[in-house]
Amino acid sequence: MITAILIDNVWATRKAESLNGLKFMLAEVIGGGSNEGERMVVVDIIGAGIGDRVIVTTGSSARRMLGEDAIPVDACVVGIIDEDCQFT
C-alpha cells in the first residue's frame, strides 16, 4: 500500500464496459520514498475527494476490492488518512 493525495477527477466518457460506474481520480504519491511525486489514476470506492490524503492499494489487491478480478484496475483507494503517526 502507498499513501497519496487526490489532486483531481478523471473523466472518461468512453471506456471498457467493465469500468462503467467507477469513480476515477488522479492521485500523487506522498510520504517519501523513490515514488514520491509520481501520479497515477486510481478508482475511488469509498467517497474520498480532492485534497484528501489516502491509502491506495495496487495490483490484484485493488481488483479484489472491486469484487471482480476481471476488472482492469491497478490502483484503488481503500482508506482516508485522518492523521499521520510520527515515530521517534
C-alpha distances in whole Angstrom, upper triangle without the diagonal:
4,7,10,13,15,18,20,21,21,24,25,29,29,26,26,27,24,22,25,24,20,19,18,17,16,13,13,11,12,12,13,13,14,12,13,16,14,15,14,15,13,14,15,16,16,18,17,19,19,19,16,13,10,7,6,5,7,10,12,9,10,14,14,13,16,18,19,18,21,19,18,15,12,10,10,10,9,10,13,13,16,17,15,16,18,18,22
4,7,10,13,15,18,19,20,23,24,28,28,26,26,28,25,23,25,24,21,19,17,15,14,11,10,7,8,8,10,10,12,9,10,12,11,12,12,13,12,14,14,16,16,18,15,17,17,16,14,11,8,6,5,7,8,12,14,12,12,16,17,15,18,21,22,21,23,21,19,16,13,10,10,10,10,11,12,11,15,15,13,15,16,17,21
4,7,10,13,16,17,19,22,24,28,29,27,27,29,26,23,26,24,21,18,17,14,13,9,9,6,6,6,9,11,13,10,9,11,11,12,12,13,12,14,14,16,15,16,13,15,14,13,11,7,6,5,6,9,11,15,17,15,14,18,19,17,19,22,24,23,25,23,21,18,15,12,11,9,10,9,9,8,12,12,10,13,15,16,20
4,7,9,12,14,16,19,21,25,26,24,25,27,25,22,24,23,19,16,14,11,10,6,5,4,5,8,10,12,13,10,9,9,9,9,9,11,10,13,12,15,15,15,12,12,11,10,8,6,5,6,7,10,12,16,19,17,15,18,20,18,19,23,24,23,25,22,21,17,15,11,11,9,11,10,10,9,13,13,12,15,17,19,22
4,6,9,12,14,18,20,24,26,24,26,27,26,22,24,22,19,16,14,10,9,5,5,7,7,10,13,15,16,13,11,10,11,10,10,12,11,13,12,15,14,14,10,9,8,6,6,4,6,9,10,13,15,19,21,19,17,20,22,19,21,24,25,26,27,24,22,19,17,13,13,10,13,11,10,10,12,13,13,16,18,21,24
4,6,8,11,14,17,20,22,21,23,24,23,19,21,19,16,12,10,7,6,4,6,9,10,13,16,18,19,15,13,12,12,10,10,10,9,11,10,13,13,12,8,7,5,5,6,7,7,10,10,14,15,19,21,19,17,19,21,19,19,23,24,24,25,22,20,17,16,13,12,10,13,12,10,11,14,16,16,20,22,25,28
4,7,10,13,16,20,22,21,24,25,24,21,22,20,17,14,11,8,6,6,7,10,12,15,17,19,19,16,14,11,12,9,10,10,11,13,13,16,16,14,11,9,5,6,8,10,11,14,14,17,18,21,24,23,20,22,24,22,22,26,27,27,27,24,22,19,18,15,15,13,16,16,14,15,17,18,19,22,24,27,30
4,7,10,13,16,19,18,21,23,22,18,19,18,15,11,9,6,5,7,10,13,15,19,21,22,22,19,17,14,14,11,11,10,11,12,12,15,16,14,11,8,6,8,10,12,13,16,15,18,19,22,24,23,20,22,24,22,21,25,25,26,26,22,21,18,18,15,15,14,17,17,16,17,19,21,22,26,28,30,33
4,6,10,13,15,15,18,19,19,15,15,14,12,8,6,4,6,9,12,16,18,21,24,25,25,21,20,17,16,13,11,9,10,10,10,13,14,12,11,9,7,11,12,14,14,17,16,18,19,21,23,22,18,20,22,20,19,23,23,24,24,20,19,16,17,15,14,13,17,17,16,19,21,23,24,28,30,33,36
4,7,10,12,12,15,16,17,13,13,13,11,8,5,5,6,10,13,16,19,23,25,25,25,21,20,18,16,12,11,8,9,10,11,14,16,14,13,12,11,14,15,17,16,18,16,18,18,20,22,21,18,19,22,20,18,22,22,22,21,18,16,14,15,14,14,14,18,19,19,21,24,26,27,30,32,35,38
4,6,9,10,13,15,15,12,11,11,10,8,7,8,10,14,17,20,23,27,28,29,28,24,24,21,20,16,14,11,12,12,13,15,18,16,16,14,14,17,18,20,20,21,19,21,20,22,23,23,20,20,23,21,19,22,22,23,21,18,16,15,17,16,16,17,20,22,21,24,27,29,30,33,36,38,42
4,5,6,10,12,13,10,10,11,10,10,8,11,12,16,19,22,25,29,30,30,29,25,26,23,21,17,15,11,13,12,14,17,19,18,18,17,17,21,21,23,22,23,21,22,20,21,23,23,19,19,22,21,19,22,21,21,19,16,14,14,16,16,17,18,22,23,24,27,29,32,33,36,38,40,44
4,6,10,11,13,11,9,11,12,12,11,14,16,20,23,26,29,32,34,34,33,29,29,27,25,21,18,15,16,15,17,19,21,20,21,20,20,24,24,26,25,26,24,25,24,24,25,26,22,21,24,23,20,23,22,23,20,17,16,17,19,19,20,21,24,26,27,30,32,35,36,39,42,44,47
4,7,9,11,10,9,12,13,14,13,16,17,21,24,26,30,33,35,34,33,29,30,28,25,21,19,16,17,16,18,20,23,22,23,23,23,26,27,28,27,27,24,25,23,23,24,25,22,20,24,23,20,22,21,21,19,16,14,16,18,19,20,22,25,28,28,31,34,37,37,40,43,45,48
4,6,8,7,7,11,11,12,11,15,16,19,22,25,28,31,33,32,31,27,28,26,23,20,17,14,15,14,16,18,21,21,22,22,22,25,26,27,25,25,22,22,20,19,20,22,18,17,20,20,17,19,17,17,15,12,11,12,15,16,17,20,23,25,27,30,33,35,36,38,41,43,46
4,5,6,7,11,11,14,13,17,18,21,24,26,29,32,34,33,32,28,29,28,25,22,18,15,15,14,17,18,21,22,23,24,24,28,27,28,26,25,22,21,19,18,18,20,17,15,18,18,15,17,14,15,12,9,9,11,14,16,17,20,22,26,27,30,33,36,36,39,42,43,47
4,5,5,9,10,14,14,18,20,23,26,28,31,34,36,35,34,31,32,31,27,24,21,17,17,15,17,17,21,21,23,24,25,29,28,29,27,26,23,22,21,20,19,21,18,15,18,18,14,16,13,15,12,9,10,13,16,18,18,21,23,26,28,31,34,37,37,40,43,44,48
4,6,9,9,12,13,17,19,21,25,26,29,32,34,33,32,29,30,29,26,23,19,16,15,13,15,15,19,20,21,23,24,27,26,27,24,24,20,19,18,17,16,17,15,12,14,14,11,12,10,11,8,6,8,10,14,15,15,18,20,23,25,28,31,34,35,37,40,42,45
4,6,6,9,10,13,16,18,21,23,26,29,31,31,30,26,27,26,23,20,16,13,12,10,12,12,16,17,18,19,21,24,23,24,21,21,18,18,16,16,16,17,13,11,14,14,10,13,11,12,11,7,8,8,12,13,13,15,17,21,22,26,29,31,32,35,37,39,43
4,6,9,10,14,17,20,23,25,28,31,33,33,33,29,30,28,26,22,19,15,14,11,13,13,16,16,18,19,21,24,23,25,23,23,20,20,19,19,19,20,16,15,17,16,12,14,13,15,14,10,11,12,16,16,15,17,19,22,23,27,29,32,34,36,39,41,45
4,7,10,13,17,19,23,25,27,30,33,33,33,29,29,28,26,22,19,15,14,10,11,10,13,13,15,16,19,22,21,23,21,21,19,19,19,20,20,19,16,15,16,15,11,14,14,16,15,12,13,13,16,16,14,15,17,20,21,24,27,30,31,34,37,39,43
4,6,10,13,15,19,21,24,26,29,29,29,25,26,24,22,19,16,12,10,7,7,8,11,11,13,14,16,19,18,19,17,18,15,16,16,17,17,16,13,12,14,12,10,13,13,15,14,11,11,10,13,12,10,12,14,16,18,21,24,27,28,31,34,36,40
4,7,10,13,16,19,21,24,26,27,27,23,23,22,20,16,14,10,8,6,6,7,10,9,10,10,12,15,15,17,15,16,14,15,16,17,18,17,14,14,16,14,12,15,16,18,17,14,14,12,14,12,10,10,13,15,15,19,21,24,26,29,32,34,37
4,7,10,13,16,19,22,24,24,24,20,20,19,16,13,10,7,6,5,6,9,12,11,11,11,11,14,14,15,14,15,13,14,14,16,17,17,13,14,17,15,13,17,17,18,17,14,13,10,12,10,9,10,13,15,16,19,21,24,25,28,30,33,36
4,6,10,13,15,19,21,22,22,18,17,15,14,10,8,6,5,6,7,11,12,11,9,9,8,11,11,12,12,13,12,14,14,17,19,18,14,16,19,16,16,19,20,20,20,17,15,12,13,10,10,9,13,14,14,16,19,21,22,25,28,30,33
4,7,10,13,17,18,19,19,15,14,12,10,7,6,5,6,9,10,14,15,14,12,10,9,11,11,12,12,13,12,14,14,17,19,19,15,18,20,18,18,22,22,22,22,19,17,14,13,11,11,11,15,15,15,17,20,21,21,24,26,29,32
4,7,9,13,15,16,16,12,11,9,8,6,5,6,7,10,10,14,15,14,11,11,9,9,10,9,9,10,9,12,13,16,19,17,15,17,20,18,18,22,22,22,23,20,18,14,13,10,10,9,13,13,13,14,17,18,18,21,23,25,28
4,6,10,12,13,13,9,8,6,6,4,7,9,10,13,14,17,18,17,14,13,11,10,11,9,10,11,10,13,14,17,20,19,17,20,22,20,21,25,25,25,26,23,20,17,15,12,13,12,15,15,14,14,17,18,17,20,21,23,26
4,7,8,9,10,7,5,5,5,6,8,11,11,15,15,18,18,19,15,15,14,12,12,10,9,10,9,12,12,16,19,18,16,20,21,20,22,25,25,24,26,23,21,17,15,12,13,12,14,14,14,13,17,16,15,17,18,20,23
4,6,8,10,8,5,6,8,10,12,14,14,17,17,20,19,20,16,16,14,12,12,9,10,10,11,14,15,19,22,20,19,22,24,22,24,27,28,27,29,26,24,21,18,15,16,14,16,14,13,12,15,14,12,14,15,17,20
4,7,10,9,7,9,11,13,15,18,17,20,20,22,21,22,18,19,17,15,14,10,11,11,12,15,16,20,23,21,20,24,25,23,25,28,30,29,31,28,27,23,20,17,17,16,17,15,14,12,14,13,10,11,12,13,16
4,7,7,5,9,11,14,16,19,19,22,22,25,24,25,22,22,20,18,17,14,14,14,15,17,18,21,24,22,22,25,27,25,28,31,31,30,32,30,28,24,21,19,20,19,20,18,18,16,18,16,13,14,13,14,16
4,6,6,9,10,14,16,19,19,23,23,26,26,27,24,24,22,20,20,16,16,15,15,16,16,19,22,21,21,25,26,25,28,30,31,29,31,29,27,23,20,18,20,19,20,20,20,18,21,19,16,17,16,16,18
4,6,9,9,13,15,18,19,23,24,27,27,28,25,25,23,22,21,18,18,17,16,17,16,19,22,22,21,24,26,26,28,30,30,28,30,28,25,23,19,18,20,20,22,22,22,21,24,22,19,20,20,20,22
4,6,6,9,11,14,15,19,20,23,24,25,22,22,20,19,19,16,15,14,13,14,14,16,20,19,18,21,24,23,25,27,27,26,27,25,22,19,16,14,17,17,19,19,19,19,22,21,19,20,20,21,23
4,6,9,11,15,16,19,20,23,23,24,20,20,18,16,16,13,14,14,13,15,16,18,22,21,20,23,25,24,26,29,29,28,29,27,24,21,18,16,17,17,19,18,18,17,20,19,16,18,18,20,22
4,6,10,13,15,18,19,23,23,23,19,19,16,15,15,13,14,15,14,17,17,19,23,22,21,24,26,25,26,29,29,28,29,26,24,21,18,16,18,17,20,19,18,18,21,20,18,20,21,23,25
4,7,10,12,16,18,21,22,22,19,19,16,16,16,14,14,15,13,15,14,16,20,20,18,21,23,22,24,27,27,25,26,23,20,18,15,13,15,16,18,19,19,19,22,22,20,22,23,25,27
4,7,9,13,15,18,20,19,17,16,14,14,15,14,13,14,12,14,13,16,19,19,17,19,22,21,21,25,24,23,24,21,18,15,13,11,13,14,17,18,17,18,21,22,21,23,25,26,29
4,6,10,12,16,17,18,15,15,14,15,15,14,13,13,10,12,11,13,16,16,13,16,19,17,18,21,21,20,20,17,14,11,10,8,10,11,15,16,17,18,21,23,22,24,26,28,31
4,7,10,13,15,15,14,14,13,15,15,15,13,13,11,12,11,13,16,15,12,14,17,16,15,19,18,18,18,15,12,9,9,7,9,10,14,16,16,18,22,23,23,26,28,30,33
4,6,10,12,12,11,12,12,14,13,13,11,11,8,9,9,11,13,13,9,11,14,12,12,16,16,16,16,13,11,8,8,5,5,7,10,12,13,16,19,21,21,24,26,28,32
4,6,9,10,10,12,13,15,14,14,12,12,9,10,10,12,13,12,9,10,12,10,9,13,14,14,15,11,11,7,9,6,5,6,9,12,13,16,19,22,23,25,28,30,34
4,6,6,7,9,11,13,11,12,10,11,9,11,12,15,16,14,10,12,13,10,10,14,15,17,17,14,14,11,12,9,6,5,8,9,10,14,17,20,21,23,26,29,32
4,6,8,11,14,16,14,15,12,12,11,12,13,15,15,13,10,11,12,8,8,11,13,15,17,14,15,12,13,11,7,7,7,9,11,15,17,20,22,24,28,30,33
4,6,9,13,14,12,13,10,11,11,13,15,18,18,15,13,14,14,11,11,14,17,19,20,17,18,15,16,13,9,7,7,7,8,12,14,17,19,22,25,28,31
4,7,10,12,10,12,11,13,13,15,18,20,21,18,16,17,18,14,14,17,19,21,23,19,20,17,18,15,12,9,10,10,9,13,14,18,20,23,26,29,33
4,7,9,6,9,8,10,11,14,17,20,21,19,16,18,19,15,16,19,21,23,24,21,21,17,18,14,11,8,9,8,7,10,12,15,17,20,23,26,30
4,6,6,9,10,13,14,17,19,22,24,21,18,21,22,18,19,22,24,25,26,23,22,19,19,16,13,11,13,12,9,12,13,16,18,22,24,27,31
4,6,9,10,14,14,18,20,23,25,23,20,22,24,21,21,25,26,27,28,24,23,20,20,16,15,12,15,14,11,13,14,17,18,22,24,27,30
4,7,9,13,14,18,20,24,26,24,21,24,25,22,23,27,28,29,30,26,25,22,21,18,16,13,15,14,11,11,12,14,15,19,21,24,27
4,6,10,12,16,18,22,24,21,19,22,23,19,21,24,26,27,28,25,24,21,20,16,14,11,12,10,7,8,9,11,13,16,19,22,25
4,7,10,13,16,20,22,19,17,21,22,19,21,24,26,26,28,25,24,20,19,15,13,10,11,9,6,5,8,9,10,13,16,19,22
4,6,10,13,17,18,16,14,17,18,15,17,20,22,22,24,22,21,17,16,12,10,7,7,6,4,5,9,11,11,14,17,19,23
4,7,10,14,16,13,11,15,15,13,15,18,20,20,22,20,20,16,14,10,9,6,6,5,6,7,11,12,12,14,17,18,22
4,7,10,12,10,8,12,13,11,13,16,17,17,19,17,16,12,10,6,5,4,6,7,9,11,14,16,15,17,20,21,25
4,7,9,6,5,9,10,9,12,14,15,14,17,15,14,11,8,6,5,7,7,9,12,14,17,18,18,19,22,23,26
4,7,6,5,8,10,10,12,14,14,13,14,13,12,8,5,4,6,9,10,13,16,17,21,22,21,22,25,25,29
4,5,5,7,9,10,12,13,12,10,12,11,10,8,5,6,9,12,13,16,19,21,24,26,24,26,28,28,32
4,5,5,6,9,10,11,10,7,10,10,10,8,7,9,10,13,13,17,20,22,26,27,26,27,30,30,33
4,5,5,6,9,10,10,9,12,12,12,10,8,8,8,11,10,14,17,19,22,24,23,24,27,27,31
4,5,5,7,9,10,9,11,10,10,7,6,5,5,8,8,12,15,18,21,23,23,24,27,28,31
4,5,5,7,6,5,8,6,8,6,7,8,8,11,11,15,18,21,24,26,26,28,31,32,35
4,5,5,6,6,9,9,11,10,10,11,10,12,11,15,18,21,24,26,26,27,30,31,35
4,5,8,9,12,11,12,10,11,10,7,9,8,12,15,18,21,23,24,25,28,29,33
4,6,8,10,8,10,9,11,11,9,11,10,14,17,20,23,26,26,28,32,33,36
4,7,9,9,12,11,13,14,12,14,13,17,20,23,26,28,29,30,34,35,38
4,5,6,9,10,12,14,13,16,16,19,22,25,28,31,31,33,36,37,40
4,6,8,9,11,13,13,16,16,20,23,26,29,31,31,33,36,36,40
4,6,9,11,14,15,18,19,23,26,28,32,34,34,36,38,39,42
4,6,9,11,12,15,17,20,23,26,29,32,32,34,36,37,41
4,7,10,11,15,17,20,23,26,29,31,31,33,35,37,40
4,6,8,11,13,17,19,22,25,27,27,29,32,33,36
4,7,11,13,16,18,20,24,26,25,27,29,30,33
4,7,9,12,15,17,20,22,21,24,26,27,31
4,6,9,12,14,18,20,20,22,25,27,30
4,6,8,11,14,16,17,19,22,24,28
4,7,10,13,15,16,18,21,23,27
4,6,9,12,13,15,18,20,24
4,6,9,11,14,17,20,23
4,6,7,10,13,16,20
4,7,10,13,16,20
4,7,10,13,16
4,6,10,13
4,6,10
4,7
4
